[in-house]
Amino acid sequence: MSENVEASAPPVTEDHESAASGGALTVADVLALPVLAAGRPQVVTGVTRLDRPVRWVHITELTDPASFLKGGELVLTTGMPLPEDPAGVRRYVDELTDVGAAALVIELVRRYHRPPDALVQACHARGLPLVTLSKDVNFLEVTQVVHALILGNQADAMRRTQRIHEAFTTLTLRGAGPEDVVRAAAEMSGRTVVLENLVHQALTCEPSGTTVEEALTDWERRSRATPTGDHTEVRGPESWLVAPVEYRGERWGRVVMLSSVAFGHEDVTVLERTAMSLTIARLIHPTPWERTAHRSALRDLAERRHRSPEDARARCAALGLPTEGGTFLAVLVETRTEDGGSETEARLSQELHTAGIPALVGQLAPGRLGILLALRPTQSWRPVVERLSRTALDLDPEVVVSVGSEVADLSDAARSFRQAARVTEAVLPGQPLPEGRSFHELTDIGLRHLLYALREDTRIQEYAERQLGPLIDHDTRHGTDLLTTLRHYLDAAGNKTTAARRGNLSRETVYQRLRTIERLLDRDLESGEQRTELHVALTSLDVLRVG
């Protein structure tokens, strides 16, 4: 074989697979078939174009076969009709090339024993694959074998296309959201699929054969270099397959298929049906998809569900969040509004956008809103959180806003979210806001808050009962109030005079009650350690009764 001319492949081609696999039949596939391989085929020109699809086989001994062709044919000839003069040969090749013939196969048995120079030169000039056969081949048998394969492949392709349509119809009927649709497209095509909006933010990415990092790194720049047409087609320097997505008659975004391998017609069908299903899904699901994308990204960050820190950074950067050179802070907004915080989510998102503060905002769970702030190195987070808290309180006076600690790396955002959650869990019902601010932070968690956060732990419940149960039982049976006396005594740090005054009792009465308490609990109230244990138990009892 000799390689002659370079040629660019058409934008969308059939998948280059063997005939046995059910893919499109190519020139290379046909030459490998036993019926043609027996003729010892040699590729003289166009070796780089053997991936051309063969749509039919045409046997001809005419000087003008192009008038009977429609494109994609493998032309078989004994060479008998070839013109003698070079100009005629060039015209013959030009006509085959112009009509889109896949290749020319000439048998070197009867008229020729080597390909004419004029034919080689003409095929070389036009990039038409020229294949010679040094042994006699039954052309009729070639057409029978190849046509059977082509028709079989066409039937298979129709069945696969039908399955694609049925799969997307099922998705639409069950009300699938954008993530479901994009995931289905990636699974059907075996290629990475990305949904983005008009400002080139990647809202959903379903990788296939690659990672999120590889797919989304430097996404905005790469995406802007890839224009969108009116139809599904291959575009841009990376040869993405691109389909526009509309909403109420206007272009809303686009869905993109990435691959290092040429796209086939089935890929086009998948992406077109993906775009159509997304258009319908947009009508069914009123929540803006940018918000849905933020929610998904936040949940993955908070629960460490991403495959790697690099994937997390690439995904967040593709959503427009700076991921380098600053710090990050998790904020949780706990609300009990009827809409589950949807209005709060929209308002806070708009507030941050207006202030020019990059952030991800989204619901982590019903009634719990998560915010991840991306702050500049010298930017103070307190004014930002205070502003958000005031806005949230205006919408819901009972809202609880909690913050974690600042982290320098996006991969540590989960830790900041966990800390914010601990703060939220420790806020007592009806607790007033800290002085000078409208949000809660880690330093607010004292003993009472800690025990309140742990109130559902049976060990806390068992501890309180073990320490104070006998005293409570005695008060219940005898109508006494020794528990209150113990509380006054512990709150007074063991000062009996102060305890007597707070309980409106004489000192002698307090002494007597304390001796009874010591006997019932088998405790020494002069011991600082034992007083501490009882104080913790009493505080636990208080928060358990609150909860």
C-alpha positions as CSV (number, residue, x, y, z in Angstrom):
1,M,0.0,0.0,0.0
2,S,1.1,3.5,-0.6
3,E,-0.3,6.6,1.1
4,N,-0.8,9.6,-1.2
5,V,-3.1,12.4,-0.4
6,E,-4.4,13.7,2.9
7,A,-8.1,14.5,3.2
8,S,-10.3,15.8,6.0
9,A,-13.1,13.5,7.1
10,P,-16.7,14.8,6.8
11,P,-18.0,16.4,10.0
12,V,-20.3,13.5,10.9
13,T,-19.4,10.0,9.7
14,E,-20.7,6.5,10.4
15,D,-18.8,4.7,13.2
16,H,-15.7,3.0,11.9
17,E,-16.3,-0.5,13.0
18,S,-16.2,-3.9,11.3
19,A,-19.2,-5.2,9.4
20,A,-19.5,-8.0,11.9
21,S,-20.1,-5.5,14.7
22,G,-23.1,-4.0,12.9
23,G,-21.5,-0.7,12.3
24,A,-21.3,1.2,9.0
25,L,-19.5,-0.7,6.3
26,T,-16.3,1.1,5.1
27,V,-13.9,0.7,2.2
28,A,-11.4,-1.0,4.6
29,D,-14.2,-3.4,5.8
30,V,-15.1,-4.4,2.2
31,L,-11.4,-5.0,1.2
32,A,-11.1,-7.3,4.3
33,L,-14.0,-9.5,3.2
34,P,-12.8,-13.0,2.0
35,V,-14.6,-12.5,-1.3
36,L,-12.4,-9.5,-2.1
37,A,-9.4,-10.5,-0.1
38,A,-9.0,-13.5,-2.5
39,G,-8.2,-11.0,-5.3
40,R,-5.1,-9.7,-3.3
41,P,-6.2,-6.1,-3.1
42,Q,-3.5,-3.4,-3.1
43,V,-4.3,0.2,-2.1
44,V,-2.5,2.5,-4.6
45,T,-3.9,5.9,-3.6
46,G,-6.1,7.3,-0.8
47,V,-4.9,4.9,1.9
48,T,-6.0,7.6,4.5
49,R,-9.5,7.5,3.2
50,L,-10.4,3.9,3.7
51,D,-12.8,4.8,6.4
52,R,-15.2,6.1,3.9
53,P,-18.6,4.5,4.2
54,V,-19.7,2.1,1.4
55,R,-23.4,2.5,0.8
56,W,-23.6,0.3,-2.3
57,V,-21.5,-1.7,-4.8
58,H,-21.6,-0.8,-8.5
59,I,-20.2,-3.0,-11.3
60,T,-19.5,-1.0,-14.5
61,E,-17.8,-1.3,-17.8
62,L,-19.1,2.1,-19.0
63,T,-17.0,5.2,-19.8
64,D,-19.4,7.4,-17.9
65,P,-20.5,5.4,-14.8
66,A,-21.0,8.5,-12.7
67,S,-24.4,9.1,-14.3
68,F,-25.6,6.0,-12.6
69,L,-24.3,6.7,-9.2
70,K,-25.7,8.6,-6.1
71,G,-22.6,8.7,-3.9
72,G,-21.0,6.2,-1.5
73,E,-20.6,3.4,-4.1
74,L,-17.6,1.1,-4.3
75,V,-17.1,1.0,-8.1
76,L,-15.8,-2.3,-9.5
77,T,-14.3,-2.5,-13.0
78,T,-12.1,-4.7,-15.1
79,G,-10.6,-1.6,-16.6
80,M,-12.0,-2.4,-20.1
81,P,-13.9,1.0,-20.4
82,L,-11.0,3.2,-19.3
83,P,-10.2,5.9,-22.0
84,E,-6.8,5.7,-23.7
85,D,-5.9,9.4,-23.4
86,P,-4.9,11.0,-20.1
87,A,-7.5,13.7,-20.4
88,G,-10.2,11.1,-20.7
89,V,-8.9,9.2,-17.7
90,R,-8.9,12.4,-15.7
91,R,-12.5,13.2,-16.7
92,Y,-13.5,9.6,-15.7
93,V,-11.9,10.1,-12.2
94,D,-13.3,13.6,-11.8
95,E,-16.8,12.4,-12.5
96,L,-16.5,9.6,-9.9
97,T,-15.1,11.9,-7.4
98,D,-17.7,14.6,-8.0
99,V,-20.5,12.2,-7.5
100,G,-19.0,11.0,-4.2
101,A,-17.9,7.5,-5.1
102,A,-16.3,5.7,-2.1
103,A,-13.5,4.1,-4.1
104,L,-12.5,2.6,-7.4
105,V,-11.5,-1.0,-7.6
106,I,-9.8,-2.2,-10.8
107,E,-9.0,-5.8,-11.7
108,L,-5.6,-6.3,-13.3
109,V,-6.3,-9.5,-15.1
110,R,-7.7,-8.8,-18.6
111,R,-6.7,-5.4,-20.0
112,Y,-4.1,-4.2,-17.6
113,H,-1.5,-5.9,-15.4
114,R,-0.4,-2.7,-13.7
115,P,-2.5,0.4,-13.1
116,P,-2.1,3.1,-15.8
117,D,0.0,6.0,-14.7
118,A,-2.7,8.5,-15.8
119,L,-5.2,6.7,-13.6
120,V,-2.9,6.7,-10.6
121,Q,-2.1,10.4,-11.0
122,A,-5.8,11.3,-11.4
123,C,-6.9,9.4,-8.4
124,H,-4.0,10.8,-6.4
125,A,-4.9,14.4,-7.4
126,R,-8.5,13.9,-6.4
127,G,-8.0,11.8,-3.3
128,L,-10.0,8.9,-4.6
129,P,-9.0,5.6,-3.2
130,L,-7.7,3.4,-6.0
131,V,-7.5,-0.4,-5.3
132,T,-6.1,-3.0,-7.6
133,L,-6.9,-6.7,-7.7
134,S,-4.1,-9.0,-9.0
135,K,-6.4,-12.0,-9.2
136,D,-9.7,-12.7,-10.8
137,V,-12.7,-12.0,-8.5
138,N,-16.4,-12.7,-9.0
139,F,-17.8,-9.2,-9.0
140,L,-21.4,-10.5,-8.8
141,E,-20.5,-12.5,-5.6
142,V,-18.9,-9.3,-4.2
143,T,-22.1,-7.3,-4.7
144,Q,-24.2,-10.1,-3.1
145,V,-22.1,-10.3,0.0
146,V,-21.7,-6.6,0.5
147,H,-25.3,-5.7,-0.3
148,A,-26.4,-8.3,2.2
149,L,-24.2,-6.7,4.9
150,I,-25.3,-3.2,4.0
151,L,-29.0,-4.1,4.2
152,G,-28.4,-5.9,7.4
153,N,-26.6,-3.0,8.9
154,Q,-29.3,-0.6,7.8
155,A,-31.9,-2.8,9.5
156,D,-29.8,-2.9,12.6
157,A,-29.4,0.9,12.5
158,M,-33.1,1.4,12.1
159,R,-33.7,-0.9,15.2
160,R,-31.1,1.0,17.2
161,T,-32.6,4.4,16.2
162,Q,-36.1,3.1,17.2
163,R,-34.7,2.1,20.6
164,I,-33.2,5.6,21.0
165,H,-36.5,7.2,20.3
166,E,-38.4,4.8,22.6
167,A,-35.9,5.4,25.4
168,F,-36.2,9.2,25.3
169,T,-40.0,9.0,24.9
170,T,-40.1,6.9,28.1
171,L,-37.9,9.6,29.9
172,T,-40.2,12.3,28.8
173,L,-43.4,10.5,29.9
174,R,-42.0,9.9,33.3
175,G,-41.1,13.6,33.7
176,A,-37.3,13.1,33.8
177,G,-35.2,16.1,34.8
178,P,-32.1,17.4,33.1
179,E,-29.6,15.2,34.9
180,D,-31.6,12.0,34.0
181,V,-31.8,13.0,30.3
182,V,-28.1,13.9,30.1
183,R,-27.1,10.7,31.9
184,A,-29.2,8.6,29.4
185,A,-27.6,10.4,26.5
186,A,-24.1,9.5,27.8
187,E,-25.1,5.9,28.4
188,M,-26.6,5.5,25.0
189,S,-23.7,7.1,23.1
190,G,-20.8,6.0,25.3
191,R,-19.6,9.6,25.1
192,T,-19.4,12.5,27.5
193,V,-22.4,14.8,27.4
194,V,-22.6,18.4,28.9
195,L,-25.6,20.7,29.2
196,E,-24.8,24.4,29.4
197,N,-26.7,27.7,29.5
198,L,-26.2,30.8,27.3
199,V,-23.3,32.2,29.4
200,H,-21.4,28.9,29.0
201,Q,-21.9,27.6,32.5
202,A,-21.8,23.8,32.5
203,L,-24.9,22.8,34.5
204,T,-24.8,19.1,34.0
205,C,-21.9,16.9,33.0
206,E,-22.1,13.1,32.6
207,P,-18.6,11.8,31.7
208,S,-18.1,8.6,29.8
209,G,-14.6,7.2,29.3
210,T,-13.2,10.3,30.9
211,T,-13.4,12.3,34.2
212,V,-15.3,15.5,35.0
213,E,-11.9,17.2,35.4
214,E,-10.9,16.3,31.8
215,A,-14.3,17.2,30.4
216,L,-14.8,20.6,32.2
217,T,-11.3,22.0,32.8
218,D,-11.2,25.6,31.3
219,W,-14.8,25.0,30.2
220,E,-15.9,28.6,29.5
221,R,-12.9,29.4,27.2
222,R,-13.3,26.1,25.3
223,S,-17.0,26.5,25.0
224,R,-16.8,30.1,23.7
225,A,-14.5,28.9,21.0
226,T,-17.2,26.5,19.8
227,P,-20.1,28.3,18.1
228,T,-23.7,27.0,18.0
229,G,-25.5,26.5,14.8
230,D,-29.2,26.1,14.1
231,H,-28.9,22.3,13.8
232,T,-27.1,19.4,15.4
233,E,-23.6,19.5,13.9
234,V,-19.9,19.2,14.7
235,R,-18.4,22.6,15.6
236,G,-15.3,24.2,17.0
237,P,-11.6,23.4,17.3
238,E,-12.3,20.3,19.4
239,S,-15.0,19.0,17.0
240,W,-17.8,18.9,19.5
241,L,-21.2,17.7,18.4
242,V,-23.5,20.5,19.4
243,A,-27.3,20.8,19.5
244,P,-29.2,23.9,20.6
245,V,-31.8,23.7,23.4
246,E,-34.8,26.0,23.3
247,Y,-37.4,27.1,25.9
248,R,-40.7,28.7,24.8
249,G,-39.4,29.3,21.3
250,E,-36.2,31.0,22.3
251,R,-32.7,29.5,22.6
252,W,-31.9,28.7,26.2
253,G,-28.6,26.8,26.0
254,R,-27.2,23.8,24.3
255,V,-26.2,20.2,24.8
256,V,-22.7,19.1,23.8
257,M,-21.2,15.7,23.1
258,L,-17.5,15.3,23.5
259,S,-15.3,12.6,21.9
260,S,-12.0,12.0,20.4
261,V,-13.6,9.6,17.9
262,A,-15.7,10.7,14.9
263,F,-19.4,11.0,15.5
264,G,-21.9,8.7,13.8
265,H,-25.5,9.3,12.7
266,E,-26.7,7.5,15.8
267,D,-24.8,10.1,17.9
268,V,-26.7,12.8,16.0
269,T,-30.0,11.1,16.7
270,V,-29.1,10.8,20.4
271,L,-28.2,14.4,20.7
272,E,-31.2,15.6,18.8
273,R,-33.5,13.6,21.0
274,T,-31.6,14.8,24.1
275,A,-32.2,18.4,23.1
276,M,-35.9,17.7,22.4
277,S,-36.3,16.0,25.8
278,L,-34.5,18.8,27.6
279,T,-36.9,21.3,26.0
280,I,-39.9,19.3,27.3
281,A,-38.3,18.8,30.6
282,R,-37.7,22.6,30.9
283,L,-41.5,23.1,30.5
284,I,-42.3,20.4,33.1
285,H,-39.8,21.5,35.7
286,P,-40.3,25.2,36.5
287,T,-37.2,25.4,38.8
288,P,-34.4,27.2,37.0
289,W,-31.8,24.7,36.0
290,E,-29.0,26.9,37.2
291,R,-30.5,26.5,40.7
292,T,-30.8,22.7,40.2
293,A,-27.1,22.6,39.1
294,H,-26.1,24.6,42.2
295,R,-28.1,22.2,44.4
296,S,-26.4,19.2,42.9
297,A,-22.9,20.6,43.2
298,L,-23.4,21.7,46.8
299,R,-24.7,18.3,47.8
300,D,-21.8,16.6,46.2
301,L,-19.4,19.0,48.0
302,A,-21.1,18.8,51.4
303,E,-21.3,15.0,51.2
304,R,-17.9,14.4,49.5
305,R,-19.6,12.6,46.6
306,H,-17.2,13.8,43.9
307,R,-14.7,11.3,42.6
308,S,-11.7,13.6,43.2
309,P,-10.8,17.1,44.4
310,E,-9.9,17.9,40.8
311,D,-13.3,16.9,39.5
312,A,-14.9,19.1,42.2
313,R,-12.8,22.1,41.2
314,A,-13.5,21.6,37.5
315,R,-17.3,21.3,38.0
316,C,-17.5,24.3,40.3
317,A,-15.3,26.4,38.0
318,A,-17.6,25.4,35.1
319,L,-20.5,26.8,37.1
320,G,-18.7,30.2,37.4
321,L,-17.3,29.8,40.9
322,P,-13.6,30.8,41.4
323,T,-11.7,27.8,42.8
324,E,-8.2,29.2,43.2
325,G,-6.6,32.1,45.1
326,G,-9.2,32.7,47.7
327,T,-11.1,31.1,50.7
328,F,-14.4,29.4,51.0
329,L,-17.1,29.5,53.7
330,A,-20.2,27.4,54.2
331,V,-23.4,29.0,55.4
332,L,-26.6,27.1,56.3
333,V,-30.0,28.7,56.4
334,E,-32.6,26.7,58.3
335,T,-36.2,27.9,57.6
336,R,-39.7,26.6,58.4
337,T,-41.5,28.4,55.6
338,E,-44.3,26.5,53.7
339,D,-42.3,26.6,50.4
340,G,-39.3,24.9,52.0
341,G,-37.1,27.9,51.5
342,S,-37.5,28.3,47.7
343,E,-38.2,32.0,48.0
344,T,-35.3,32.5,50.4
345,E,-33.0,30.6,48.0
346,A,-34.0,32.8,45.1
347,R,-33.6,36.0,47.1
348,L,-30.2,35.2,48.6
349,S,-29.0,34.1,45.2
350,Q,-30.0,37.4,43.7
351,E,-28.6,39.3,46.7
352,L,-25.1,37.7,46.1
353,H,-25.3,38.2,42.4
354,T,-26.2,41.9,42.9
355,A,-23.3,42.3,45.4
356,G,-20.9,40.6,42.9
357,I,-20.0,37.8,45.4
358,P,-19.4,34.4,43.7
359,A,-21.3,31.7,45.4
360,L,-23.2,28.5,45.0
361,V,-26.7,28.6,46.5
362,G,-29.1,25.7,46.7
363,Q,-31.3,23.5,48.9
364,L,-29.5,20.7,50.6
365,A,-32.7,19.3,52.1
366,P,-36.3,20.5,52.6
367,G,-36.0,23.6,54.8
368,R,-32.2,23.7,54.7
369,L,-30.5,26.0,52.3
370,G,-26.7,25.8,51.7
371,I,-24.4,28.5,50.5
372,L,-20.8,28.3,49.6
373,L,-19.1,31.7,49.4
374,A,-15.9,32.1,47.4
375,L,-14.1,35.0,49.0
376,R,-11.1,37.0,48.0
377,P,-8.0,36.5,50.2
378,T,-8.4,39.8,52.0
379,Q,-12.2,39.9,52.0
380,S,-14.0,39.6,55.4
381,W,-16.8,37.2,55.4
382,R,-18.7,38.7,58.3
383,P,-20.3,41.6,56.4
384,V,-21.4,39.2,53.7
385,V,-23.0,36.7,56.1
386,E,-24.6,39.5,58.1
387,R,-26.2,40.9,54.9
388,L,-27.5,37.4,53.9
389,S,-28.8,36.8,57.4
390,R,-30.7,40.1,57.5
391,T,-32.3,39.3,54.1
392,A,-33.3,35.8,55.3
393,L,-34.8,37.2,58.6
394,D,-36.9,39.7,56.6
395,L,-38.5,36.7,54.8
396,D,-38.7,34.5,57.9
397,P,-38.2,35.9,61.4
398,E,-37.6,32.4,62.7
399,V,-34.9,31.5,60.3
400,V,-31.6,30.2,61.7
401,V,-28.4,31.2,59.9
402,S,-25.2,29.3,60.8
403,V,-21.6,29.4,59.5
404,G,-18.7,27.0,59.5
405,S,-15.1,28.1,59.4
406,E,-13.2,29.5,56.4
407,V,-11.2,26.9,54.4
408,A,-8.5,27.5,51.9
409,D,-9.2,24.6,49.6
410,L,-12.5,23.7,47.9
411,S,-11.9,20.1,48.9
412,D,-12.3,21.2,52.5
413,A,-15.8,22.7,51.9
414,A,-17.4,19.5,53.4
415,R,-15.7,20.3,56.8
416,S,-17.1,23.8,56.7
417,F,-20.6,22.5,56.0
418,R,-20.3,20.0,58.8
419,Q,-19.3,22.7,61.2
420,A,-22.2,24.9,60.1
421,A,-24.5,21.9,60.6
422,R,-23.3,21.4,64.2
423,V,-23.9,25.1,64.9
424,T,-27.5,24.8,63.5
425,E,-28.2,21.7,65.6
426,A,-27.0,23.4,68.7
427,V,-29.2,26.5,68.4
428,L,-31.9,26.2,71.1
429,P,-35.5,27.0,70.2
430,G,-36.4,30.6,70.9
431,Q,-32.7,31.4,71.6
432,P,-32.1,35.1,71.1
433,L,-29.5,36.1,68.4
434,P,-26.0,36.8,69.6
435,E,-25.3,40.4,70.4
436,G,-24.3,42.5,67.4
437,R,-25.0,39.9,64.7
438,S,-27.9,37.9,63.2
439,F,-26.1,34.6,62.6
440,H,-24.6,31.8,64.7
441,E,-21.1,30.4,64.6
442,L,-18.9,27.8,66.3
443,T,-17.9,30.0,69.2
444,D,-21.5,30.2,70.2
445,I,-21.7,26.5,71.2
446,G,-21.5,26.2,74.9
447,L,-22.3,23.2,77.2
448,R,-26.1,23.7,76.9
449,H,-25.9,24.0,73.1
450,L,-23.7,21.0,72.8
451,L,-26.0,18.9,74.9
452,Y,-29.0,20.1,73.0
453,A,-27.3,19.0,69.7
454,L,-26.7,15.6,71.3
455,R,-30.2,15.3,72.9
456,E,-31.2,12.3,70.7
457,D,-28.2,10.3,71.8
458,T,-29.5,7.7,74.3
459,R,-26.2,8.0,76.2
460,I,-27.1,11.5,77.2
461,Q,-30.6,10.4,78.2
462,E,-29.2,7.5,80.3
463,Y,-26.7,9.8,82.0
464,A,-29.3,12.3,83.0
465,E,-31.6,9.6,84.3
466,R,-28.8,7.8,86.2
467,Q,-27.6,11.0,87.9
468,L,-31.0,12.6,88.7
469,G,-33.6,9.8,88.5
470,P,-33.8,9.1,92.3
471,L,-34.2,12.8,93.1
472,I,-37.0,13.3,90.5
473,D,-38.8,10.1,91.7
474,H,-38.6,11.4,95.3
475,D,-40.1,14.8,94.3
476,T,-42.8,13.1,92.4
477,R,-43.8,10.7,95.3
478,H,-43.6,13.3,98.1
479,G,-44.5,16.5,96.4
480,T,-41.1,18.1,97.3
481,D,-39.0,20.3,95.1
482,L,-35.4,19.1,95.9
483,L,-34.5,19.3,92.2
484,T,-35.0,23.1,92.3
485,T,-32.9,23.4,95.4
486,L,-30.1,21.5,93.7
487,R,-30.4,23.8,90.7
488,H,-30.0,26.9,92.9
489,Y,-27.1,25.4,94.7
490,L,-25.2,24.4,91.5
491,D,-26.0,27.7,89.8
492,A,-24.5,29.4,92.9
493,A,-21.3,27.3,92.5
494,G,-21.8,25.7,95.9
495,N,-22.6,28.8,97.8
496,K,-25.4,27.8,100.3
497,T,-26.3,31.4,101.3
498,T,-26.8,32.4,97.7
499,A,-28.8,29.2,97.0
500,A,-31.1,30.0,100.1
501,R,-31.7,33.5,98.8
502,R,-32.5,32.4,95.3
503,G,-34.9,29.7,96.6
504,N,-36.5,32.0,99.2
505,L,-35.4,29.6,101.9
506,S,-33.6,29.7,105.3
507,R,-30.1,28.5,105.4
508,E,-31.1,25.7,107.8
509,T,-33.7,24.5,105.3
510,V,-31.2,24.5,102.5
511,Y,-28.7,22.6,104.6
512,Q,-31.3,20.0,105.4
513,R,-32.4,19.6,101.8
514,L,-28.8,19.3,100.6
515,R,-28.2,16.5,103.1
516,T,-31.3,14.7,101.7
517,I,-30.1,15.2,98.2
518,E,-26.7,13.7,99.0
519,R,-28.4,10.7,100.6
520,L,-30.8,10.1,97.7
521,L,-28.1,10.5,95.0
522,D,-25.2,9.0,97.0
523,R,-23.2,12.1,96.2
524,D,-20.8,14.5,98.0
525,L,-21.9,18.0,97.2
526,E,-18.6,19.4,98.6
527,S,-16.8,17.7,95.7
528,G,-16.2,20.0,92.8
529,E,-16.0,17.1,90.4
530,Q,-19.3,15.6,91.6
531,R,-21.0,19.0,91.5
532,T,-19.8,19.3,87.8
533,E,-21.3,15.9,87.0
534,L,-24.6,16.8,88.5
535,H,-24.6,20.2,86.8
536,V,-24.1,18.5,83.4
537,A,-26.9,16.0,84.2
538,L,-29.2,18.9,85.2
539,T,-28.4,20.8,82.0
540,S,-29.0,17.6,80.0
541,L,-32.4,17.3,81.6
542,D,-33.3,20.8,80.7
543,V,-32.4,20.4,77.0
544,L,-34.1,17.0,76.9
545,R,-37.3,18.7,78.2
546,V,-37.0,21.5,75.6
547,G,-36.4,19.0,72.8
